[in-house]
Amino acid sequence: MAIEKEVVRFGPYAGFIANGVRVGNVIHLSGQVGMDAQGQVVGVDDTAAQVRQAYANIAETLEKFGATMANIVDETFFVTDVAGIMADAKAVFGARIEAYGGEPEVTQTMVEVAALVMPELRVEIKCVAYV
């Protein structure tokens, strides 16, 4: 049985990664990292900068669906160093609050992983939004 999907693809990896897929009222976003539109890593040694860029990528994807950060209901942080994130929690979670424009009203899970797609990356954020 086929389902109706709206797919958004853009950026340097649009040929093989969908940035987001909407089915009904739910938007599933691919994990976003601290990479700009040209595919360059932002904030190589700065986790908070990577978080800001990841959220900018998330916001851009949501905008293409006519949604905003306020539509996010769940997010998962994949991080390469939980201890490092927690040691820099004020800056990292400050960037999160900044992205949402206040205290986020979303569920969140943080998972430590051995590596992300590029060694310079420290965090990847995957979200689900409801519209």
C-alpha positions in Angstrom: 0.0 0.0 0.0 1.5 3.3 -1.1 1.4 6.3 1.2 1.4 10.0 0.1 4.7 11.7 1.0 6.0 15.2 0.5 9.8 15.0 0.2 12.2 18.0 0.6 15.7 17.7 -0.8 18.3 20.5 -1.0 21.9 21.2 -0.3 25.2 19.4 -1.3 23.8 15.9 -0.6 20.3 16.3 -2.1 21.1 13.5 -4.6 21.0 10.8 -2.0 19.5 12.3 1.2 16.1 13.7 1.8 16.3 16.5 4.3 12.7 15.8 5.4 9.7 13.7 4.6 6.1 14.7 5.5 3.4 12.1 5.9 0.1 13.5 6.9 0.7 15.9 9.8 4.1 14.5 10.7 7.4 15.7 9.4 10.5 13.5 9.9 13.8 15.3 9.4 17.1 13.6 8.6 19.8 14.2 11.2 21.3 17.6 10.7 24.9 18.5 11.5 27.1 21.6 11.7 27.6 21.8 7.9 26.8 24.8 5.7 25.1 24.9 2.3 28.5 24.2 0.6 29.1 21.1 2.6 31.8 22.7 4.8 31.9 21.9 8.5 31.2 24.9 10.7 32.8 25.2 14.1 35.3 22.4 13.8 36.4 22.8 17.4 33.2 24.4 18.7 30.3 22.2 19.6 27.9 25.2 20.3 28.7 26.5 16.8 27.9 23.1 15.3 24.6 23.0 17.3 23.6 26.5 16.0 24.4 25.4 12.4 22.5 22.1 12.8 19.4 24.1 14.1 19.7 26.6 11.2 19.6 23.6 8.8 16.6 22.2 10.7 14.8 25.6 10.5 15.5 25.8 6.8 14.1 22.4 6.2 11.0 23.1 8.2 10.4 26.3 6.4 10.2 24.4 3.1 7.3 22.5 4.6 5.6 25.7 5.9 6.6 24.9 9.5 8.9 26.4 12.2 10.9 25.3 15.1 7.7 25.6 17.2 6.3 22.5 15.3 9.1 20.2 16.6 7.8 17.7 19.2 10.8 15.4 19.5 14.5 15.5 18.9 17.5 13.2 19.3 21.1 14.4 19.8 23.7 12.0 18.5 27.0 13.1 20.1 30.6 11.8 19.9 31.4 12.9 23.4 28.7 13.2 26.1 31.2 14.2 28.7 32.4 17.0 26.5 28.8 18.2 25.8 28.0 18.2 29.5 31.2 20.1 30.3 30.2 22.8 27.8 26.4 22.4 28.6 25.8 26.2 29.2 27.0 27.0 25.6 25.5 24.0 23.9 22.1 24.2 25.6 22.2 27.9 25.3 22.4 27.5 21.5 19.4 25.1 21.7 17.4 27.7 23.7 18.5 30.4 21.2 17.3 28.2 18.2 13.9 27.7 19.8 13.5 31.3 20.9 13.1 30.1 24.6 12.9 27.0 26.6 12.1 24.2 24.1 8.8 22.4 24.6 10.0 19.2 23.0 11.2 15.8 24.2 14.9 15.1 23.8 17.1 12.1 23.8 20.9 12.2 23.8 22.9 9.2 22.6 26.7 8.9 22.4 27.9 7.4 19.2 31.4 6.2 18.2 31.5 8.6 15.2 29.5 10.7 12.9 29.8 11.0 9.1 32.9 13.2 9.3 35.5 13.2 12.1 35.2 16.9 12.6 31.5 16.6 13.5 30.6 16.5 17.2 26.8 16.5 17.1 23.9 15.5 14.8 20.3 16.4 15.6 17.3 14.5 14.3 13.8 15.9 14.8 10.2 15.0 14.3 7.7 17.9 13.8 3.9 18.0 13.8 1.8 20.4 11.7 
